């Protein structure tokens, strides 16, 4: 557990900051649209694109855009997990 805490504490926080700034801008956009049109708006209509855009911009700025875009989680999936899911489906 100490290892995980130290990794989290020592890692760069650029994406965390980007998501929070994107969320802030999206919430402000939601409130502005709601007040201008005097009608409630689904917040996810603005939250999802706001967060994704800021993460994409951060990845581009950090030079990690292709790494993020081409990410494949298959290497993190263990064969045991696949077998356990197969047993649960039956």
C-alpha positions as a printed Julia matrix, in Angstrom:
90×3 Matrix{Float64}:
   0.0     0.0     0.0
   2.86    2.38    0.78
   4.24    1.77   -2.7
   0.95    2.76   -4.34
   0.67    5.88   -2.19
   4.23    6.92   -3.02
   3.63    6.32   -6.75
   0.49    8.44   -6.67
   2.17   11.16   -4.66
   5.26   11.34   -6.9
   3.51   11.06  -10.28
   2.89   14.05  -12.51
  -0.54   15.55  -12.12
  -0.98   17.21  -15.53
  -3.96   15.07  -16.58
  -5.65   15.43  -13.19
  -5.31   19.2   -13.49
  -6.56   19.13  -17.09
  -9.69   17.16  -16.19
 -10.48   19.5   -13.3
 -10.07   22.61  -15.45
 -12.17   21.03  -18.21
 -14.84   20.15  -15.66
 -14.85   23.73  -14.34
 -15.23   25.22  -17.83
 -17.98   22.72  -18.68
 -19.95   23.48  -15.5
 -19.69   27.21  -16.21
 -20.87   26.6   -19.79
 -23.81   24.53  -18.5
 -24.87   27.26  -16.07
 -24.49   30.02  -18.68
 -26.58   28.13  -21.23
 -29.18   27.32  -18.58
 -29.46   30.99  -17.57
 -29.49   32.35  -21.13
 -32.11   29.94  -22.47
 -34.0    29.69  -19.17
 -34.26   25.95  -19.57
 -32.42   23.13  -17.84
 -29.69   21.39  -19.81
 -28.22   17.93  -19.31
 -24.85   18.61  -17.71
 -23.19   15.65  -19.44
 -23.8    17.4   -22.75
 -21.07   19.83  -21.7
 -19.09   17.86  -19.09
 -17.95   14.99  -21.28
 -16.66   17.1   -24.2
 -15.11   19.61  -21.79
 -13.13   16.96  -19.92
 -12.14   15.05  -23.06
 -10.99   18.17  -24.91
  -8.75   19.3   -22.06
  -7.24   15.82  -21.72
  -6.59   15.68  -25.48
  -4.95   19.11  -25.39
  -2.79   18.07  -22.46
  -1.72   14.86  -24.21
  -0.83   16.86  -27.32
   1.13   19.41  -25.27
   3.0    16.64  -23.4
   3.8    14.85  -26.67
   1.78   11.8   -25.59
  -1.16   12.13  -27.97
  -0.35    9.04  -30.1
   0.43    7.02  -26.98
  -2.95    7.91  -25.51
  -4.87    7.5   -28.77
  -3.4     4.07  -29.54
  -3.57    2.74  -25.97
  -4.57   -0.9   -25.73
  -5.5    -2.44  -22.4
  -5.16   -6.04  -23.59
  -1.67   -6.33  -22.11
  -3.16   -5.63  -18.67
  -5.85   -8.3   -18.95
  -4.71  -11.58  -17.45
  -5.69  -14.98  -18.86
  -7.05  -15.92  -15.43
  -9.49  -13.0   -15.56
 -10.74  -14.14  -18.97
 -11.28  -17.69  -17.67
 -13.16  -16.42  -14.6
 -15.49  -14.33  -16.78
 -16.16  -17.38  -18.98
 -17.16  -19.41  -15.93
 -19.52  -16.7   -14.69
 -21.3   -16.49  -18.06
 -22.19  -20.2   -18.01
